[in-house]
Amino acid sequence: MLTIIGLLSTTFGVSVASALMPLISVELFAVGLVLKAPHIPWWALAIVIATGQIGGKLLHYYAARGSIRLPRFMQRKKAAERKGRVREWLDAFRANCRKRPAWTGVVMLVSALASLPPFAAVAIIAGWAKVPVTTFLVTGFVGRFVRFGALAIAPGIVSTWV
């Protein structure tokens, strides 16, 4: 039988992997873990998953920001090569994020909490728009902690009602 530290270490690995590869569902893993090992504190599980998720999404953030070098087929075109309305919209969006940091933070928090819009996309857009890394980390961590804390508590609440 695995210890709590072993289970939390595995959970951290799954949460990082799910942040990088959308086909892995940390939500399903967390529910299964809570049902199989209800002795794990919900807050510890939420902290570990939130930390792993933000760690994985931070790679997306820095890649979109241009701080991590991607293979050529994954690199975006140079700014001079983009033209027209799309270029204008992207520039206006980036300027809007800079002018309205509270709005940007709220959108990121809601995305981290509810995944609407998808947090993977928001992580990339935040990096591209050069949202401050502290805003990304704080709003992302808080949203993910609340999301996975609620997910960890839910099976216990349902089992007391049934």
SVG drawing of the C-alpha trace seen along z (x, -y; Angstrom):
<svg xmlns="http://www.w3.org/2000/svg" viewBox="-29 -51 44 53">
<polyline fill="none" stroke="black" stroke-width="0.4" points="0.0,0.0 1.3,-3.4 1.9,-6.0 0.3,-9.5 3.6,-10.9 3.8,-8.3 0.2,-9.0 0.7,-12.8 4.0,-12.4 2.1,-10.3 -0.7,-12.9 1.8,-15.7 3.2,-13.8 -0.2,-13.1 -1.2,-16.8 1.9,-18.0 1.3,-15.5 -2.3,-16.5 -1.3,-20.2 0.9,-19.4 -1.2,-16.7 -4.9,-17.4 -5.8,-13.7 -4.9,-13.0 -7.6,-13.9 -6.4,-14.9 -10.0,-15.3 -10.8,-11.6 -7.5,-10.7 -8.3,-12.9 -11.9,-11.5 -10.5,-8.0 -7.8,-8.7 -10.3,-10.3 -12.6,-7.3 -9.7,-4.8 -7.8,-6.7 -10.2,-9.0 -7.6,-9.5 -5.6,-12.0 -6.4,-15.5 -8.4,-17.4 -6.3,-20.5 -3.1,-18.6 -4.5,-17.0 -5.7,-20.4 -2.3,-22.0 -0.4,-19.3 -2.7,-19.3 -2.7,-23.1 1.0,-23.2 1.5,-20.6 -1.1,-22.1 0.5,-25.6 4.0,-24.1 2.8,-22.5 0.9,-25.5 3.9,-27.7 5.7,-25.9 2.9,-26.9 3.0,-30.5 6.8,-30.8 6.7,-29.2 4.0,-31.6 6.0,-34.5 9.0,-33.4 11.2,-32.5 11.3,-28.8 12.6,-27.9 10.2,-25.6 10.9,-23.4 10.6,-25.2 7.2,-23.6 5.7,-24.9 7.1,-28.5 4.8,-31.3 5.5,-33.6 7.4,-36.8 5.3,-39.8 6.2,-41.3 4.7,-38.3 1.3,-38.6 -1.1,-40.9 -4.5,-42.4 -7.3,-42.3 -5.9,-39.4 -2.8,-41.4 -4.8,-44.4 -7.0,-42.4 -4.1,-40.7 -2.3,-44.0 -5.6,-45.5 -6.1,-42.5 -2.5,-42.7 -3.0,-46.5 -6.3,-45.8 -4.7,-43.3 -2.1,-45.9 -4.7,-48.7 -7.1,-46.5 -5.0,-44.3 -8.0,-43.6 -10.1,-42.4 -7.3,-40.2 -6.8,-38.7 -10.6,-38.0 -10.7,-36.2 -7.6,-34.1 -9.1,-33.3 -12.4,-32.2 -10.6,-30.2 -8.5,-28.4 -11.5,-27.7 -14.1,-26.7 -12.0,-26.0 -14.2,-28.4 -12.4,-29.6 -10.1,-26.6 -7.2,-27.2 -4.7,-25.7 -5.7,-28.4 -5.6,-31.1 -2.1,-30.1 -0.9,-30.5 -2.7,-33.8 -1.4,-35.2 2.1,-34.4 1.6,-35.9 0.0,-39.0 2.9,-39.3 0.6,-39.3 2.9,-39.5 4.0,-36.1 2.9,-36.9 -0.6,-37.6 -0.6,-34.3 0.8,-32.3 -1.5,-33.8 -4.7,-33.7 -4.0,-30.3 -3.0,-28.8 -5.9,-30.2 -8.4,-29.1 -6.9,-25.6 -6.7,-25.2 -10.5,-26.0 -11.4,-23.8 -9.5,-20.7 -10.3,-21.4 -14.0,-21.2 -13.4,-18.1 -11.6,-16.4 -14.4,-17.3 -17.3,-16.3 -17.2,-12.5 -17.3,-12.8 -20.2,-15.2 -22.1,-12.9 -21.5,-9.8 -22.9,-11.5 -26.1,-12.3 -26.6,-8.8"/>
</svg>
